[in-house]
Amino acid sequence: MIAAGEGGAATPEVPMTPADGTEPHATSAALDPFAEHRAQRPSRFLYALNPLAKLAAPLPVMVIVMFSRGIALPLAFIVFSAAVLLIGARLSGRAIAALLLGIPIAALVLGVTFGVWIDPSSVAGLPAASVTLVSIGDWDFTLAAYIVGFATGLRILAILLLSLIAGVTSTGTEFVRSMVQNLRVPYRLGYTALAALRFVPRFGHELEIIRAAHRVRGTDVGRGPVAAVRRALGYIVPLLASAIRHAERVALAMDARAFGAHRTRTERHFSPWRLRDTVFVACFLAVSIVIAVLTWAR
């Protein structure tokens, strides 16, 4: 800063140094407008793990759940994965309500939707086949069919919750970065796929702008399927032009940074595999093996 000295001469203003001898801190920092900004992550243990650890631990369990046939095993893994999410992830109130209330309701509904497709002859030998829940003409919806459909729904929900352990607490960028650094995936493939995935939200934003422009010009009028098709055709050309322009800009930016010119690249953020990742995978698999042994035949 410049301050006026004696006689009107401009003299530089010397920044004040704190009494403890440390350097003065800037009151504001410049932010990258194109970077992804989000709040500081909460102190939950899942956020401190490598994304590959959160994917490698539930993956064998998903295979076990997929080939199970009873109710106890997928139900136990639903409870286990829900407990991991509640303890290790920061969930919103809606997410907790969906986890505690939506999952049981979804399991009951899936039991009906899958059960109606069960062939009654395939469950005729089960004890619950004699209990008829709904009878329409010659078709009977038995308790045995509902139990089979309910077990199928539980398997789907168990696989879903196991996948959310990694999906809720990690981003696509973190997964790509971890695969490139730990699995030695070629960065040309990883970061190119990541750039392609980032096109999707941008296209959604561009589509909203195009729709707003059409409404301002009064061209977004009419009702019915014919008008909807006409509006969709009017969105295609400007959206395609915007996509081509954006792809050209991304390609020029990648070429300017010598993307693909060398076998390896430096990383701004590191995602190493630590001891805590190994401990998490080992503990998760150990608990899963105990659950599978206790509930496999039930």
Contacts in CASP RR format, 6 or more apart in sequence:
PFRMAT RR
TARGET T0000
AUTHOR 0000-0000-0000
METHOD contacts of the structure
MODEL  1
MIAAGEGGAATPEVPMTPADGTEPHATSAALDPFAEHRAQRPSRFLYALN
PLAKLAAPLPVMVIVMFSRGIALPLAFIVFSAAVLLIGARLSGRAIAALL
LGIPIAALVLGVTFGVWIDPSSVAGLPAASVTLVSIGDWDFTLAAYIVGF
ATGLRILAILLLSLIAGVTSTGTEFVRSMVQNLRVPYRLGYTALAALRFV
PRFGHELEIIRAAHRVRGTDVGRGPVAAVRRALGYIVPLLASAIRHAERV
ALAMDARAFGAHRTRTERHFSPWRLRDTVFVACFLAVSIVIAVLTWAR
1 12 0 8 1.000
1 13 0 8 1.000
2 10 0 8 1.000
2 11 0 8 1.000
2 12 0 8 1.000
2 13 0 8 1.000
3 10 0 8 1.000
3 11 0 8 1.000
3 12 0 8 1.000
3 13 0 8 1.000
4 10 0 8 1.000
4 11 0 8 1.000
5 11 0 8 1.000
15 24 0 8 1.000
16 24 0 8 1.000
17 23 0 8 1.000
17 24 0 8 1.000
18 24 0 8 1.000
31 37 0 8 1.000
36 173 0 8 1.000
41 47 0 8 1.000
41 90 0 8 1.000
42 90 0 8 1.000
44 87 0 8 1.000
44 88 0 8 1.000
44 89 0 8 1.000
44 90 0 8 1.000
44 169 0 8 1.000
45 87 0 8 1.000
45 88 0 8 1.000
45 280 0 8 1.000
46 54 0 8 1.000
46 84 0 8 1.000
46 88 0 8 1.000
46 89 0 8 1.000
46 165 0 8 1.000
46 169 0 8 1.000
47 88 0 8 1.000
47 89 0 8 1.000
47 90 0 8 1.000
47 169 0 8 1.000
48 276 0 8 1.000
49 169 0 8 1.000
49 276 0 8 1.000
49 277 0 8 1.000
49 280 0 8 1.000
50 178 0 8 1.000
50 182 0 8 1.000
50 271 0 8 1.000
50 272 0 8 1.000
50 273 0 8 1.000
50 274 0 8 1.000
50 277 0 8 1.000
51 166 0 8 1.000
51 170 0 8 1.000
51 174 0 8 1.000
51 175 0 8 1.000
51 178 0 8 1.000
51 271 0 8 1.000
52 175 0 8 1.000
52 178 0 8 1.000
52 179 0 8 1.000
52 182 0 8 1.000
52 183 0 8 1.000
52 273 0 8 1.000
52 277 0 8 1.000
53 273 0 8 1.000
53 277 0 8 1.000
53 278 0 8 1.000
53 280 0 8 1.000
53 281 0 8 1.000
54 165 0 8 1.000
54 166 0 8 1.000
54 167 0 8 1.000
54 169 0 8 1.000
54 170 0 8 1.000
54 280 0 8 1.000
55 166 0 8 1.000
55 175 0 8 1.000
56 281 0 8 1.000
57 165 0 8 1.000
57 280 0 8 1.000
57 281 0 8 1.000
57 284 0 8 1.000
57 285 0 8 1.000
58 81 0 8 1.000
58 162 0 8 1.000
58 163 0 8 1.000
58 165 0 8 1.000
58 166 0 8 1.000
58 284 0 8 1.000
60 285 0 8 1.000
60 288 0 8 1.000
61 77 0 8 1.000
61 162 0 8 1.000
61 284 0 8 1.000
61 285 0 8 1.000
61 288 0 8 1.000
61 292 0 8 1.000
62 159 0 8 1.000
62 162 0 8 1.000
62 163 0 8 1.000
64 73 0 8 1.000
64 288 0 8 1.000
64 292 0 8 1.000
65 73 0 8 1.000
65 74 0 8 1.000
65 77 0 8 1.000
65 155 0 8 1.000
65 158 0 8 1.000
65 159 0 8 1.000
65 162 0 8 1.000
66 155 0 8 1.000
66 159 0 8 1.000
68 74 0 8 1.000
68 155 0 8 1.000
68 296 0 8 1.000
69 151 0 8 1.000
70 151 0 8 1.000
70 298 0 8 1.000
71 147 0 8 1.000
71 150 0 8 1.000
71 151 0 8 1.000
71 154 0 8 1.000
71 298 0 8 1.000
72 295 0 8 1.000
72 298 0 8 1.000
73 291 0 8 1.000
73 292 0 8 1.000
73 295 0 8 1.000
73 296 0 8 1.000
73 298 0 8 1.000
74 151 0 8 1.000
74 153 0 8 1.000
74 154 0 8 1.000
74 155 0 8 1.000
74 157 0 8 1.000
74 158 0 8 1.000
75 154 0 8 1.000
75 158 0 8 1.000
75 295 0 8 1.000
76 291 0 8 1.000
76 294 0 8 1.000
76 295 0 8 1.000
77 158 0 8 1.000
77 161 0 8 1.000
77 162 0 8 1.000
77 288 0 8 1.000
77 291 0 8 1.000
78 103 0 8 1.000
78 154 0 8 1.000
78 157 0 8 1.000
78 158 0 8 1.000
78 161 0 8 1.000
80 287 0 8 1.000
80 288 0 8 1.000
80 291 0 8 1.000
81 158 0 8 1.000
81 161 0 8 1.000
81 162 0 8 1.000
81 164 0 8 1.000
81 165 0 8 1.000
82 99 0 8 1.000
82 100 0 8 1.000
82 103 0 8 1.000
82 161 0 8 1.000
84 165 0 8 1.000
84 284 0 8 1.000
85 91 0 8 1.000
85 99 0 8 1.000
85 161 0 8 1.000
85 164 0 8 1.000
85 165 0 8 1.000
85 168 0 8 1.000
86 96 0 8 1.000
86 99 0 8 1.000
88 169 0 8 1.000
89 165 0 8 1.000
89 168 0 8 1.000
89 169 0 8 1.000
91 99 0 8 1.000
91 168 0 8 1.000
95 168 0 8 1.000
99 161 0 8 1.000
103 157 0 8 1.000
103 161 0 8 1.000
106 153 0 8 1.000
106 157 0 8 1.000
107 150 0 8 1.000
107 153 0 8 1.000
107 154 0 8 1.000
107 157 0 8 1.000
108 150 0 8 1.000
110 149 0 8 1.000
110 150 0 8 1.000
110 152 0 8 1.000
110 153 0 8 1.000
110 154 0 8 1.000
110 156 0 8 1.000
110 157 0 8 1.000
111 146 0 8 1.000
111 149 0 8 1.000
111 150 0 8 1.000
111 152 0 8 1.000
111 153 0 8 1.000
112 146 0 8 1.000
114 148 0 8 1.000
114 149 0 8 1.000
114 150 0 8 1.000
114 152 0 8 1.000
114 153 0 8 1.000
115 141 0 8 1.000
115 145 0 8 1.000
115 146 0 8 1.000
115 148 0 8 1.000
115 149 0 8 1.000
115 150 0 8 1.000
115 152 0 8 1.000
116 141 0 8 1.000
116 145 0 8 1.000
118 144 0 8 1.000
118 145 0 8 1.000
118 148 0 8 1.000
118 149 0 8 1.000
120 129 0 8 1.000
120 139 0 8 1.000
120 140 0 8 1.000
120 142 0 8 1.000
120 145 0 8 1.000
123 129 0 8 1.000
123 142 0 8 1.000
123 144 0 8 1.000
123 145 0 8 1.000
123 148 0 8 1.000
125 144 0 8 1.000
126 144 0 8 1.000
126 147 0 8 1.000
127 144 0 8 1.000
128 142 0 8 1.000
128 143 0 8 1.000
128 144 0 8 1.000
128 147 0 8 1.000
129 142 0 8 1.000
129 143 0 8 1.000
129 144 0 8 1.000
129 145 0 8 1.000
130 142 0 8 1.000
131 142 0 8 1.000
131 143 0 8 1.000
131 144 0 8 1.000
132 140 0 8 1.000
132 141 0 8 1.000
132 142 0 8 1.000
132 143 0 8 1.000
133 141 0 8 1.000
133 142 0 8 1.000
133 143 0 8 1.000
133 146 0 8 1.000
134 140 0 8 1.000
134 141 0 8 1.000
135 141 0 8 1.000
166 175 0 8 1.000
172 194 0 8 1.000
172 197 0 8 1.000
173 194 0 8 1.000
174 271 0 8 1.000
176 190 0 8 1.000
176 191 0 8 1.000
176 193 0 8 1.000
176 194 0 8 1.000
177 267 0 8 1.000
177 269 0 8 1.000
177 271 0 8 1.000
178 271 0 8 1.000
179 185 0 8 1.000
179 190 0 8 1.000
180 186 0 8 1.000
180 187 0 8 1.000
180 190 0 8 1.000
180 191 0 8 1.000
180 267 0 8 1.000
181 267 0 8 1.000
181 270 0 8 1.000
181 271 0 8 1.000
181 272 0 8 1.000
182 271 0 8 1.000
182 272 0 8 1.000
182 273 0 8 1.000
187 260 0 8 1.000
187 264 0 8 1.000
187 265 0 8 1.000
188 259 0 8 1.000
188 260 0 8 1.000
191 259 0 8 1.000
195 250 0 8 1.000
195 254 0 8 1.000
199 243 0 8 1.000
199 246 0 8 1.000
199 247 0 8 1.000
202 246 0 8 1.000
203 239 0 8 1.000
203 242 0 8 1.000
203 243 0 8 1.000
206 239 0 8 1.000
206 242 0 8 1.000
206 243 0 8 1.000
207 235 0 8 1.000
207 239 0 8 1.000
210 235 0 8 1.000
210 238 0 8 1.000
210 239 0 8 1.000
210 242 0 8 1.000
211 220 0 8 1.000
211 235 0 8 1.000
214 220 0 8 1.000
214 231 0 8 1.000
214 234 0 8 1.000
214 235 0 8 1.000
220 231 0 8 1.000
221 227 0 8 1.000
259 265 0 8 1.000
END
